Each structure stands twice: as C-alpha cells, then as structure tokens.
C-alpha cells in the first residue's frame, strides 16, 4: 500500500509466524495425546504418534527439516493424520516453503473441513505469496467456522488493506477489536486504513488508542504524527516524531522533517 503524499515509512504490522504467542498469529502446533511410557521403544517407534511427537520436539529446537521428515513418517504410518499435515504445514512456513505449506494445509482441511486453524494457516501462506484474494477466502471460511476468531478478522483486514479495500479492512479490524479491545496493533492498523481514506481525525484517535495500549509502539507515534501534519497540528507532529525517534524508530526522512519543522520552535519531546 502506498500513498504518494506520505514520504514517511507508514508501517503496517502483520503476523510474524515465527512467534506463536503474538496476537496476530496464534497458529500453534497441535500436540498428541502421549502414549503410555510403558510401551517398549520398539513398539513405540512403529507408531505414527512416536514420529509426530518427535517432530514437535525437533520443531521446538528449530530443526524444521528434521521435523518435516518425521511428520512425513507419521503420515506414512497414518495417511489420515490431519494434525501431522497441519503441523508439517507450519514447519514449512518456517523454511519459507509457502506453497508446500498450502498443500499440507489443504490436506489437513480435506481430512477435517471444520479445521478453522488450517484455513487460517493456509490463508496466511497465501498472503505471503501475495495471493490476497485467496487468503481472504480462507480467512472467511475460518470465520464461518468460528465467528469469534480474532486472528482471522485481523489477517483478513490486512489482506483487504493490501488490496486497497480500506473500508472492508476497517470493518474487519472493528470485529477484531470487538473480540479483543486490548490489541494495540489492531488499533494501529485501523488507524492506517482511516488515514488512507483521509479521515485523519479518526486515524489520530486510533493511533492514540494504540499508544494507550502499548506506549512503546513507535510506528503508532510516526503515523499519528503524519496524520497530525495533515490536520495542521505541526507542534503535535513534532512531539510524535521525536517520541518515535526516542523509541528507536529510524528514518532519514523523519529526521529531515524534524530538522526542518521542529528545531528551535520550542517543541519538546512531550
């Protein structure tokens, strides 16, 4: 998304899949019910669950190729092991094999058509390949299965924004915030969509809510500063740009703007 009149780096935050605890990505590995430890190693090694559990341990150590191999062994033992396909898809995203992950999520969905997490994961992989229409379709299916799926609303809002459907994106962020009103990134991204529609007063309000939720969110300060310039609040913009810089935001254009508009004008950091 680009807006020609904005020479600062507007930042659209989105799901880093590597951090499963992040709000924009609660895609987590499915764990098995552990079989009895009284089974002998020989018998245990012949089961799909053995390979599945070993793959999880390898994935947790960052050994994704080895994990994928074990998920494949589990599937060889049990071709209908939907959870193994799901976890293998996740592991493939960690090595940037997004098409491979899409194929595996599709198998997980074939086995269980009510697996909203597989639809969500497949949508995310599609978005990584810039197939945002396909991603939106999958997120929509995930939401149909689970209408309270905050991450799916968030991700669909992102993909709609990438397609410049800013009003639709705002609607999805609204739904995400109705489910979780403490998500700083949802407020931030909704503010961005409003700024793209030149609704800068409401954008400022959203960026402020993002900052209230996460006071160290430097991109919210930057983007609030931009919207303040659009409504003529240069003093407020200076404060926001300086605050973003103090939080580690780095941009030569940002520094040039501060130098040209804020120096010796009595505009403090706060």
C-alpha positions as CSV (number, residue, x, y, z in Angstrom):
1,X,0.0,0.0,0.0
2,X,1.4,3.4,-0.9
3,X,0.2,6.9,-0.5
4,X,2.2,9.3,-2.7
5,X,1.7,12.3,-0.4
6,X,3.3,10.5,2.5
7,X,7.1,10.4,2.4
8,X,7.5,8.7,5.8
9,X,7.5,5.0,6.3
10,X,4.0,4.1,7.2
11,X,4.2,0.7,8.9
12,X,1.5,-1.9,8.6
13,X,2.1,-4.5,11.3
14,X,1.3,-8.1,10.5
15,X,1.6,-11.6,11.8
16,X,5.2,-12.9,12.2
17,X,4.5,-16.6,12.1
18,X,7.7,-17.4,14.0
19,X,6.2,-16.1,17.2
20,X,3.2,-18.2,18.0
21,X,2.4,-16.1,21.1
22,X,1.9,-12.9,19.0
23,X,-1.7,-11.8,18.8
24,X,-1.7,-11.6,15.1
25,X,-0.6,-15.2,14.9
26,X,-1.9,-17.8,17.4
27,X,-1.1,-20.6,14.9
28,X,0.2,-23.2,17.3
29,X,1.4,-26.8,16.9
30,X,-1.2,-29.4,17.7
31,X,0.0,-31.9,20.3
32,X,-0.9,-35.5,20.5
33,X,-2.2,-37.5,23.5
34,X,1.0,-39.1,24.7
35,X,1.0,-42.8,24.6
36,X,1.9,-44.8,27.6
37,X,5.5,-44.7,28.6
38,X,5.3,-48.3,29.5
39,X,5.4,-49.3,25.8
40,X,8.7,-50.6,24.6
41,X,10.9,-48.4,22.5
42,X,10.5,-50.8,19.6
43,X,6.7,-50.8,19.6
44,X,6.6,-47.0,20.2
45,X,8.9,-46.4,17.2
46,X,6.4,-48.2,15.0
47,X,3.6,-45.8,15.7
48,X,2.6,-42.6,13.9
49,X,2.3,-40.9,17.3
50,X,6.0,-41.5,18.0
51,X,7.1,-39.7,14.8
52,X,4.5,-37.0,15.5
53,X,5.8,-36.3,19.0
54,X,9.4,-36.4,17.9
55,X,8.7,-33.9,15.1
56,X,7.2,-31.5,17.6
57,X,10.3,-31.7,19.8
58,X,12.5,-31.1,16.7
59,X,10.4,-28.1,15.6
60,X,10.7,-26.6,19.1
61,X,14.5,-26.8,18.7
62,X,14.4,-25.1,15.2
63,X,15.2,-28.3,13.4
64,X,12.4,-27.8,10.8
65,X,13.7,-30.1,8.1
66,X,14.1,-32.9,10.5
67,X,10.6,-32.2,11.9
68,X,9.1,-32.3,8.4
69,X,10.8,-35.6,7.8
70,X,9.2,-37.0,11.0
71,X,5.8,-35.6,10.1
72,X,6.1,-37.4,6.8
73,X,6.9,-40.7,8.6
74,X,3.9,-40.2,10.8
75,X,1.7,-39.7,7.7
76,X,3.2,-42.8,6.1
77,X,2.0,-44.7,9.1
78,X,-1.4,-43.0,9.1
79,X,-2.4,-41.3,5.8
80,X,-5.4,-39.6,7.5
81,X,-3.3,-38.0,10.2
82,X,-4.7,-34.5,9.8
83,X,-2.7,-33.0,12.7
84,X,0.5,-34.2,11.2
85,X,-0.3,-32.4,7.9
86,X,-1.3,-29.3,9.9
87,X,2.0,-29.2,11.9
88,X,4.1,-30.1,8.8
89,X,2.5,-27.1,7.0
90,X,3.5,-24.9,9.9
91,X,7.1,-26.2,9.8
92,X,7.3,-25.5,6.1
93,X,6.4,-21.8,6.7
94,X,9.5,-21.7,8.9
95,X,11.7,-22.6,5.9
96,X,9.7,-20.2,3.6
97,X,8.1,-23.1,1.7
98,X,4.8,-21.4,1.5
99,X,3.4,-23.4,-1.5
100,X,4.4,-26.6,0.3
101,X,2.6,-25.4,3.4
102,X,-0.5,-24.5,1.4
103,X,-0.6,-28.1,0.0
104,X,-0.3,-29.5,3.5
105,X,-2.9,-27.2,5.0
106,X,-5.2,-28.3,2.1
107,X,-4.7,-32.0,3.1
108,X,-5.5,-31.1,6.7
109,X,-8.7,-29.4,5.5
110,X,-9.6,-32.4,3.3
111,X,-9.4,-34.6,6.3
112,X,-11.2,-32.2,8.6
113,X,-13.3,-29.5,6.8
114,X,-14.1,-27.8,10.2
115,X,-10.4,-27.1,11.0
116,X,-10.6,-23.3,11.2
117,X,-6.9,-23.1,12.1
118,X,-5.9,-24.9,8.9
119,X,-8.0,-22.4,6.9
120,X,-6.3,-19.5,8.8
121,X,-2.8,-21.0,8.2
122,X,-3.4,-21.6,4.5
123,X,-4.7,-18.1,4.2
124,X,-1.6,-16.7,5.8
125,X,0.7,-18.7,3.5
126,X,-1.3,-17.4,0.5
127,X,-0.8,-13.8,1.7
128,X,2.9,-14.5,1.9
129,X,2.7,-15.3,-1.8
130,X,0.7,-12.1,-2.4
131,X,-2.5,-14.1,-3.2
132,X,-4.6,-11.9,-1.1
133,X,-7.9,-12.8,-2.7
134,X,-7.2,-16.5,-1.9
135,X,-6.2,-15.5,1.6
136,X,-9.4,-13.6,2.2
137,X,-11.4,-16.6,1.0
138,X,-9.7,-18.8,3.6
139,X,-10.0,-16.3,6.4
140,X,-13.7,-16.0,5.6
141,X,-14.1,-19.8,5.9
142,X,-12.2,-19.8,9.2
143,X,-14.6,-17.1,10.5
144,X,-17.6,-19.0,9.3
145,X,-16.5,-21.9,11.4
146,X,-15.5,-19.8,14.3
147,X,-17.2,-16.3,14.4
148,X,-15.0,-15.3,17.4
149,X,-11.7,-16.0,15.6
150,X,-9.9,-12.7,16.2
151,X,-6.8,-13.5,14.3
152,X,-8.8,-14.4,11.2
153,X,-10.5,-11.0,11.3
154,X,-7.2,-9.3,11.8
155,X,-5.5,-11.1,9.0
156,X,-8.4,-10.6,6.6
157,X,-8.3,-6.9,7.5
158,X,-4.6,-6.9,6.5
159,X,-5.2,-8.6,3.1
160,X,-8.1,-6.3,2.4
161,X,-5.8,-3.3,3.1
162,X,-3.3,-4.8,0.7
163,X,-6.0,-4.8,-2.0
164,X,-6.9,-1.2,-1.1
165,X,-10.3,-2.2,0.2
166,X,-9.8,0.2,3.1
167,X,-13.4,0.3,4.2
168,X,-13.6,-3.5,4.3
169,X,-10.3,-3.6,6.2
170,X,-11.7,-1.2,8.8
171,X,-14.8,-3.4,9.2
172,X,-12.6,-6.4,10.0
173,X,-10.4,-4.6,12.5
174,X,-13.7,-3.4,14.1
175,X,-14.6,-7.1,14.6
176,X,-11.2,-8.0,15.9
177,X,-11.4,-5.2,18.4
178,X,-14.9,-6.2,19.5
179,X,-13.4,-9.5,20.4
180,X,-10.2,-8.1,22.0
181,X,-10.2,-4.4,22.7
182,X,-6.7,-4.6,24.0
183,X,-4.9,-5.2,20.7
184,X,-2.6,-2.3,20.0
185,X,-1.8,-3.4,16.5
186,X,-5.5,-3.6,15.5
187,X,-6.0,0.0,16.6
188,X,-2.8,1.0,14.7
189,X,-3.8,-0.8,11.5
190,X,-7.3,0.5,11.6
191,X,-5.9,4.0,12.0
192,X,-3.8,3.4,8.9
193,X,-6.8,2.5,6.9
194,X,-8.6,5.6,8.0
195,X,-5.6,7.7,7.1
196,X,-5.6,6.2,3.6
197,X,-9.2,7.4,3.4
198,X,-8.0,10.9,4.5
199,X,-10.1,10.5,7.7
200,X,-7.2,11.8,9.8
201,X,-9.0,12.9,12.9
202,X,-10.4,9.3,13.4
203,X,-7.0,8.0,12.5
204,X,-5.4,10.1,15.2
205,X,-7.9,8.7,17.7
206,X,-7.0,5.1,16.7
207,X,-3.2,5.7,16.9
208,X,-3.8,7.3,20.3
209,X,-5.6,4.2,21.5
210,X,-2.8,2.0,20.1
211,X,-0.3,4.1,22.1
212,X,-2.5,3.9,25.3
213,X,-2.4,0.1,24.9
214,X,1.3,-0.1,24.1
215,X,3.2,3.1,25.0
216,X,6.4,1.9,23.2
217,X,4.7,1.4,19.8
218,X,6.9,3.7,17.8
219,X,5.1,3.2,14.5
220,X,1.9,4.5,16.1
221,X,3.7,7.7,17.0
222,X,5.1,8.1,13.5
223,X,1.7,7.5,11.8
224,X,-0.1,9.7,14.3
225,X,2.5,12.4,13.6
226,X,1.7,12.1,9.9
227,X,-2.0,12.5,10.4
228,X,-1.4,15.5,12.7
229,X,0.5,17.2,9.8
230,X,-2.5,16.6,7.6
231,X,-4.8,18.4,10.0
232,X,-2.3,21.2,10.6
233,X,-1.1,20.2,14.1
234,X,2.6,20.7,13.4
235,X,3.5,21.0,17.1
236,X,1.8,17.7,17.9
237,X,3.5,16.1,14.9
238,X,6.9,17.2,16.2
239,X,6.2,15.7,19.5
240,X,5.2,12.4,18.0
241,X,8.1,12.2,15.5
242,X,10.6,12.9,18.3
243,X,9.0,10.4,20.6
244,X,9.2,7.7,17.8
245,X,12.8,8.6,17.4
246,X,13.5,8.2,21.1
247,X,11.9,4.8,20.9
248,X,14.3,3.7,18.2
249,X,12.4,4.5,15.1
250,X,15.0,5.2,12.3
251,X,14.2,7.2,9.2
252,X,16.4,9.7,7.4
253,X,13.2,11.5,6.0
254,X,11.8,11.6,9.5
255,X,15.0,13.2,10.8
256,X,15.0,15.7,7.9
257,X,11.4,16.6,8.7
258,X,12.1,17.2,12.4
259,X,15.1,19.3,11.5
260,X,13.1,21.5,9.1
261,X,10.0,21.8,11.1
262,X,10.7,21.4,14.8
263,X,14.2,22.8,15.5
264,X,14.3,25.9,17.7
265,X,10.5,26.1,17.7
266,X,10.1,25.2,21.4
267,X,8.5,21.8,20.6
268,X,9.7,19.5,23.3
269,X,9.6,15.7,23.3
270,X,6.5,15.5,25.4
